[in-house]
């Protein structure tokens, strides 16, 4: 049973602005973003770190927010799809080149692509999106959109700066890296968030490696 005293203020940078939310330290980052901060662009798919729908960037690194306790982002920078403001070249490219159909996986796909950095190769894109599942497009439209946009090459559009993060290949699409500077303010209320259902390792864990 979770007591009121277990809820603590967690302070971090969210989409470029200081955010403070009162939550259980082991509440999932996914729940805090959606329920306390109202940022519903981050989706829950499997809840087990396998589908990538809940992808966000933490200090520029693509992570599954369903696996990250909110306490682990204290003092860090978190970027959600809302932080791109709808003006990132990747967002336009996804719309123009058939990178989205139902759209459920699209926020996680775009953020995973942002983490690739500028001008990724097709192999970079396949590896970088290995942890993101799409049941609609067959991935070709997604790959085309990322390659046409030049990835996150226009950093001024998103306020991002790229560096590195690694992920292991599972399907035919696979691995990539980056660091991100978050763009735009977003504030959180002080609503409670439920404790995490499963624990992550200390620090922010990378995307879960998939078995081949």
N, C-alpha and C positions, 0 to 999 in steps of 0.2 A: 504494500500500500504506500502510495506517494503522499507525503505530508506537505503542507504549505511551505514549511521551512526549507524543504529541499529545493525550492525554486530560487534561482539566483540571477542577478543581472549579468548578461553576457554582452560585452561590447566588442564590435568589430566594424570594419568598413564594408558597406553594402552598396554596390553600384556607385561608388565614388563618394558616399556620404557616411558620416558616423551613424551607426545604428546601435541601439541598446534594446535588448529584449529580456524579459524576465521569464526564464524557462528552467526546467530540470536540466542539469548539465549533460545528461545522457539522452535528452530528446534528440530525435533525428534532425539534422539540418534541414532536410526536406520538409518536415512538418512545421518547423519554425518559419521557414520561408513562405510556405503556403498559408498557414493558419495565423501566425502572429504578424507577419509582414505583408500579407495580402498579395504576394507575388506568385500567382497561380500559373505562370508560364512554365514553371518547373513541374514536370509531371511525374506521377508515380505509375510505373508499369509493373514490374515483377516484385519490387520491394526487397530484392536479394542481390542487387548489384550486377545483374546479368543482362539487362536490356538497354541501359544507357539513357532511358527517357528522362531520368532525374539529373542528368549531367549539369554541373555548374563548374566554374573555375574558382579555385582557391589559391591565391597567390600565383595565378596564371596556370595552374595545373588542373587538368580535367579530372574531376572526382565524381563518384556516385554519391549524391547527397543523401540517399537512403541508408548509406552505411556510415555516415560521418556524424558522431555526436556533436551537438552544437558547441559544447565546451572546447572542442578542438579548433574552432575557428576564432576564438577570442584573440583579438589583436591582429587578425589577418584580414586580407582583402578577398571579398567574395563577389563574383560577377555572375548575374543571372541573365536570362535572355532579355529581360526588361532593360538591363543596363546598356544594351546596344541601341536602344531608342527607335528601332525600326528603320534605321538609316545606314546600317552597316552594309557594305557591298555584298557580303555573303547572303544577307537576307533578301536583297533584291535579286541576286542570282538564283536563289532557290525558287523564287516565284517565276522568274523568266525562263528557266531551263528545266522545268519539270522536276525539281528536287523535292516537292512535297505533294502529297495527295490528301490523306485524312489529316495530316498535320500533327498528330499526337507525338511522334518521335522527333519532329523538326527542331524544337528548341534545343534538345540535347545534341542533335546532329550538328547544328550551327555552332554551338559552343565548343564541341569537340573539334570542329574545323578551325575555329579561331585559335585553338591551342596548337595547331600545326605550324603557325607562322606564315610568312609570305612565300608565295610561289612554290607550293608543295608539288612534288611529282605524283603521278598516278599511284605509284607504289606507296608513297608517303600517305596519301589519302586513304588507300585501302587499309594500311596498318593503323593509321590514326583513328579510323572509325570502326575498328574491330569490335569494340565494346558497345556499339550502338546498333540495335536491331530495328529494321523497317520491314513491315509485312506487306507494304503496298507497292513500292516503286521498283523493286529489283535492283536498287542502288545505282543504276547507270545514270539516272537523272541527277542524283545526289553528287556523284563523282564529277559529272559534267559541270554542275553548278559551281562546285568548289574550284575546279581547274579554270573555268572561265572567269571567275571573280579574282583570281590570283591569290586566293586564300585570305589571310588577314593582312595583305600587302599595304592597304591604305589605313595605317594605324590611326591617322587623325580622325577617321570616321567613327571609331569605337573607343578611342582613348586607350587602346591596348598597345603593349610593347611585348615583343615575343622573345622567348628563350626556350627552355626545354622541359619536356615531360615525356616519359616513355610508357608504352603499353604493348602487351604481347598479342600476336595474331591468333585468332581462333578460326574465323572464316576466311574467305578470299579477300576481304578488306581488312587492313591492319595498322599501324603504329605512328605516333607523332608526338610533338613537343611544343612548349611555349611558356611564356610569362606574360601576364596581362595586367595592364593598368586600367582599373575600372573607371567608367565614365560618369555616371550620373547619380544624383542623390536618390535614396529610397529610405523611407523611415518605417520603423516597426512599432506596433502597439505593444502593450504589456500583457496580451492574452497568454494563457498557459499553453504549453505544448506537452503532449504525452511523452513519457520516457521512451527511449529507443528500444525496439524489440530485440535487436542484436547488437553486440558491442563491436567496435572497431579497434584496431591496434592503436597504440599511443601515437599521437601526431595525426596528421591528415593522411589517410591511406590512399595510395594510387588506385586507379581503376583495377577492379578484380581481374586477375589473369584467368583466361579461359583455357580449359583443357582441350588439347587437340586429339 
